């Protein structure tokens, strides 16, 4: 057993598992640890860990030079410009379906990336990323590298976003496996964890326990049960705890 840690309420709005959507905007711009993304469009960046895992997943799928990252981290200003430009060229219905409002975009976290299959012409808003071939192999491997397909057709009533088969969000391996194996979107994760602590076994056999901790005051104290742990705000009044056993 390790020493207790103090988790301030303000930290519920930060971390790799924050929920970002129109009902849970980023209250202040995050400052992710960004690195350049190789092999895609120029000047694209992603969170350092997410970028490494993305590169490994693309390589494992045999997609180097074929699967291209076309949009990673965006500043608030860039998201505003995309919103304004799409609204002008494609109208309000298309914009509301495929472009998040500034402050409500996962791209501002540095944890989301849009991928495309290499082609002479690529649509920057709705890039082609098929479900077969090398893109299908990437999908099959994504959870083992910490990524989820964020917006699917069947979850549109919950996410409020149309199907985006090109948009992937990094959440970390244990969470990606729990979400994928239980057919959940990120909007459903908090309630899922509120039902009780979950255990997931990683490739190689290591067990990870995932739980949820409410924060109803200025701060909450939590005693990690093991030496290797992580806490992330959920952007919804609580923390998601991750404990690696062994």
C-alpha positions as CSV (number, residue, x, y, z in Angstrom):
1,X,0.0,0.0,0.0
2,X,1.3,3.4,-0.9
3,X,0.8,6.8,0.7
4,X,-2.5,8.7,0.1
5,X,-2.5,11.3,-2.7
6,X,-4.6,14.5,-2.7
7,X,-6.6,15.0,-5.9
8,X,-7.9,18.6,-6.3
9,X,-11.3,19.1,-8.0
10,X,-9.7,21.3,-10.7
11,X,-7.7,18.2,-11.8
12,X,-11.0,16.4,-12.8
13,X,-10.8,18.5,-16.0
14,X,-7.3,17.2,-17.0
15,X,-5.7,13.9,-18.0
16,X,-5.6,11.3,-20.8
17,X,-9.2,10.1,-20.2
18,X,-11.1,13.4,-20.2
19,X,-14.4,13.3,-21.9
20,X,-14.7,16.1,-24.5
21,X,-17.9,16.8,-26.3
22,X,-20.5,19.5,-26.7
23,X,-21.8,18.9,-23.1
24,X,-18.3,18.5,-21.6
25,X,-16.1,21.2,-23.2
26,X,-12.5,21.9,-22.3
27,X,-12.8,24.7,-19.7
28,X,-9.3,25.8,-20.5
29,X,-6.9,24.8,-23.3
30,X,-4.7,21.9,-22.4
31,X,-1.0,22.0,-22.8
32,X,-0.1,18.5,-24.1
33,X,3.4,17.1,-24.4
34,X,3.5,17.2,-28.2
35,X,5.8,15.6,-30.7
36,X,5.7,15.7,-34.5
37,X,3.9,12.9,-36.3
38,X,6.0,11.2,-39.0
39,X,4.7,9.7,-42.2
40,X,1.6,11.9,-42.7
41,X,0.8,15.4,-43.6
42,X,3.4,18.0,-42.5
43,X,3.2,19.9,-39.2
44,X,1.0,17.4,-37.5
45,X,1.6,16.7,-33.8
46,X,0.3,14.4,-31.1
47,X,0.8,13.7,-27.4
48,X,4.2,12.0,-27.0
49,X,2.8,8.6,-25.8
50,X,-0.1,8.6,-28.3
51,X,2.3,9.3,-31.1
52,X,4.6,6.5,-30.2
53,X,1.8,4.0,-29.9
54,X,0.2,5.2,-33.1
55,X,3.5,4.6,-35.0
56,X,3.8,1.1,-33.4
57,X,0.2,0.2,-34.3
58,X,0.6,1.4,-37.9
59,X,3.8,-0.6,-38.3
60,X,2.2,-3.7,-36.8
61,X,-0.7,-3.5,-39.3
62,X,1.8,-3.2,-42.2
63,X,0.6,0.4,-42.8
64,X,3.8,2.4,-42.9
65,X,3.6,4.8,-45.8
66,X,0.0,3.6,-46.5
67,X,-1.9,4.8,-43.4
68,X,-1.4,8.6,-43.1
69,X,-2.1,10.8,-40.1
70,X,-3.8,13.8,-41.6
71,X,-4.9,15.7,-38.5
72,X,-3.6,15.6,-35.0
73,X,-3.5,18.2,-32.3
74,X,-5.3,21.5,-33.1
75,X,-5.1,24.8,-31.2
76,X,-8.4,26.4,-30.2
77,X,-7.8,28.9,-33.0
78,X,-7.3,26.2,-35.6
79,X,-10.5,24.5,-34.5
80,X,-12.4,27.8,-34.8
81,X,-11.0,28.3,-38.3
82,X,-12.1,24.8,-39.4
83,X,-15.5,25.3,-37.9
84,X,-15.9,28.7,-39.7
85,X,-14.6,27.5,-43.0
86,X,-16.7,24.3,-43.1
87,X,-19.8,26.3,-42.0
88,X,-19.3,28.6,-45.0
89,X,-18.6,25.9,-47.6
90,X,-20.8,23.0,-46.5
91,X,-23.5,24.5,-44.4
92,X,-24.7,24.1,-40.8
93,X,-26.0,20.5,-41.0
94,X,-22.8,19.0,-42.4
95,X,-20.7,21.1,-40.0
96,X,-22.7,20.0,-36.9
97,X,-22.4,16.4,-38.0
98,X,-18.6,16.3,-38.7
99,X,-16.9,19.3,-37.0
100,X,-16.8,19.9,-33.2
101,X,-17.3,23.4,-31.9
102,X,-14.1,25.1,-30.6
103,X,-13.5,23.9,-27.1
104,X,-15.5,20.7,-27.7
105,X,-13.0,19.0,-30.0
106,X,-10.8,16.0,-28.9
107,X,-8.2,17.3,-31.3
108,X,-7.4,20.1,-28.8
109,X,-6.2,17.4,-26.2
110,X,-3.5,16.1,-28.5
111,X,-4.9,12.6,-28.0
112,X,-7.0,12.4,-31.2
113,X,-5.9,11.7,-34.8
114,X,-7.6,11.5,-38.1
115,X,-6.2,8.8,-40.4
116,X,-6.4,8.3,-44.1
117,X,-5.6,5.6,-46.7
118,X,-2.9,7.1,-49.0
119,X,-4.4,8.5,-52.1
120,X,-3.7,11.3,-54.7
121,X,-6.5,13.3,-53.2
122,X,-7.6,13.2,-49.5
123,X,-10.6,15.0,-48.1
124,X,-9.3,16.9,-45.0
125,X,-12.7,16.7,-43.2
126,X,-13.8,13.2,-44.1
127,X,-10.8,11.2,-45.2
128,X,-11.3,7.7,-46.6
129,X,-10.3,5.0,-44.1
130,X,-11.9,1.7,-45.2
131,X,-12.8,-1.2,-43.0
132,X,-10.9,-3.8,-45.0
133,X,-7.3,-4.2,-46.0
134,X,-4.6,-2.5,-44.1
135,X,-7.1,-0.1,-42.5
136,X,-9.0,-3.1,-41.2
137,X,-5.8,-4.6,-39.8
138,X,-5.2,-1.3,-38.0
139,X,-8.7,-1.4,-36.5
140,X,-8.2,-5.0,-35.3
141,X,-5.0,-4.0,-33.5
142,X,-6.0,-0.5,-32.3
143,X,-7.2,-1.4,-28.8
144,X,-4.0,-3.3,-28.1
145,X,-2.1,0.0,-28.7
146,X,-4.5,2.1,-26.7
147,X,-6.8,3.5,-29.4
148,X,-10.5,3.4,-29.9
149,X,-12.6,4.3,-32.9
150,X,-14.3,7.3,-31.3
151,X,-17.4,7.9,-33.3
152,X,-19.5,5.0,-34.7
153,X,-22.9,5.0,-36.4
154,X,-24.6,3.0,-33.6
155,X,-23.4,5.5,-30.9
156,X,-24.4,8.6,-32.8
157,X,-27.4,9.3,-30.5
158,X,-25.0,9.3,-27.5
159,X,-22.0,11.1,-29.0
160,X,-23.9,13.6,-31.1
161,X,-21.4,13.1,-33.8
162,X,-21.9,11.3,-37.1
163,X,-19.8,8.2,-37.9
164,X,-16.2,9.1,-38.4
165,X,-14.3,5.8,-39.2
166,X,-11.1,7.9,-39.6
167,X,-11.1,9.4,-36.1
168,X,-9.2,7.6,-33.3
169,X,-8.7,8.6,-29.7
170,X,-5.8,7.4,-27.5
171,X,-7.0,6.3,-24.0
172,X,-4.4,3.8,-23.1
173,X,-4.4,0.0,-23.5
174,X,-6.5,-1.1,-20.5
175,X,-9.2,1.4,-21.2
176,X,-9.2,0.8,-24.9
177,X,-9.7,-2.9,-24.3
178,X,-12.5,-2.3,-21.7
179,X,-14.3,0.1,-24.0
180,X,-13.9,-2.1,-27.1
181,X,-14.7,-5.5,-25.4
182,X,-17.9,-4.0,-23.9
183,X,-18.9,-2.0,-27.0
184,X,-18.9,1.3,-25.2
185,X,-18.2,4.8,-26.3
186,X,-16.4,7.2,-24.0
187,X,-19.6,8.9,-23.0
188,X,-20.7,5.6,-21.4
189,X,-17.4,4.8,-19.6
190,X,-18.1,6.8,-16.4
191,X,-21.4,5.0,-15.7
192,X,-19.8,1.7,-16.6
193,X,-17.0,2.2,-14.0
194,X,-19.5,3.5,-11.4
195,X,-21.0,0.0,-11.3
196,X,-17.8,-1.3,-9.8
197,X,-14.1,-1.8,-10.3
198,X,-13.1,-3.6,-13.5
199,X,-10.2,-5.8,-14.2
200,X,-8.6,-6.3,-17.6
201,X,-5.8,-8.7,-18.5
202,X,-3.2,-7.3,-20.9
203,X,-1.3,-9.2,-23.6
204,X,1.3,-11.0,-21.6
205,X,-1.0,-11.7,-18.7
206,X,-0.6,-8.6,-16.5
207,X,-3.7,-7.6,-14.7
208,X,-4.9,-4.0,-14.5
209,X,-7.7,-2.7,-12.2
210,X,-9.8,0.3,-13.3
211,X,-12.1,2.3,-11.1
212,X,-13.9,5.6,-10.7
213,X,-13.6,8.0,-7.8
214,X,-16.1,10.9,-7.3
215,X,-14.9,14.4,-6.3
216,X,-17.7,16.3,-4.6
217,X,-15.6,18.8,-2.7
218,X,-12.4,20.9,-3.2
219,X,-10.3,17.7,-3.2
220,X,-10.5,14.0,-2.6
221,X,-7.9,11.7,-1.1
222,X,-7.1,8.3,-2.6
223,X,-4.7,5.6,-1.4
224,X,-3.2,3.7,-4.4
225,X,-3.2,0.0,-3.6
226,X,0.0,-0.6,-5.6
227,X,3.1,1.2,-6.7
228,X,2.2,1.5,-10.4
229,X,-0.9,3.6,-10.9
230,X,-2.4,6.5,-12.9
231,X,-5.2,8.9,-12.2
232,X,-7.0,10.9,-14.8
233,X,-9.8,13.4,-14.6
234,X,-13.0,12.5,-16.5
235,X,-14.1,16.1,-17.1
236,X,-17.4,15.1,-15.4
237,X,-16.7,15.5,-11.6
238,X,-14.5,12.5,-10.9
239,X,-11.3,10.6,-11.5
240,X,-10.6,7.4,-13.3
241,X,-8.0,5.3,-11.5
242,X,-5.8,2.7,-13.1
243,X,-3.7,0.3,-11.1
244,X,-1.2,-2.2,-12.6
245,X,-0.7,-5.3,-10.5
246,X,2.6,-7.0,-10.1
